Amino acid sequence: MARPRKYPLPPDPELSEPEVEDEEPEHFDEMEPAQLVQIALENPRMKMPPVMVKALNEMWREYVLADDDQAKRDARNIKTRLARASHDELHPGCRKITITVPVLKRADGRGGVWYVRINERVYVGQVDVWECTARQIDELVHLHGQVEANRMSEGQNVTFDLDTGSMVAERARAIQRA
């Protein structure tokens, strides 16, 4: 008795069914989100239009809050489908660009060096990234600059009279600035 093949033979292209990739995007605009999710999960190799990605995200948000087993299963399936989607499907029109990411330092010069880190990946120097990642890196660098601008150094002496009528509001502002 022979063993089954480890790698099955590819299917005969003449006998296989045509894939759903030929459907027009206008057709998807008229469909309900639940129908779009069903089509996306049944056809994992199909390139998803933006309408389908949006429907998958919306349905995942609904299912993840539900408490029954079917909703949890559907949420896992949607998450898996979105994880396998290409960057072009998730962010249509996004291009690769080259940016220079600075090393982040304390403004007062008292030491401390930080690198921009997204999902445990460190970005420093000249890097090739997608536009969406570049926007996120720029936002992190900008937020670091704001934090450093608001940091109080040892030379600043800010005093508040906390015994006045607006004591709580002034104290909250003082804590936020510190």
Buried (B, 14 or more C-beta within 10 A) or exposed (E): EEEEEEEEEEEEEEEEEEEEEEEEEEEBEEBEBEEBBBBBBEBEEBEBBBBBBEBBBBBBEBBBEEEEEEBEEBBEBBBEBBEEBEEEBBBEEBEEEEBEBEEBBBEEEEEEEEEBEEEEEEBBEEBEBBBEBBEBBEEBBEEBEEEEEEBEEEEEEEEEEEEEEEEEEBEEEBEEEE
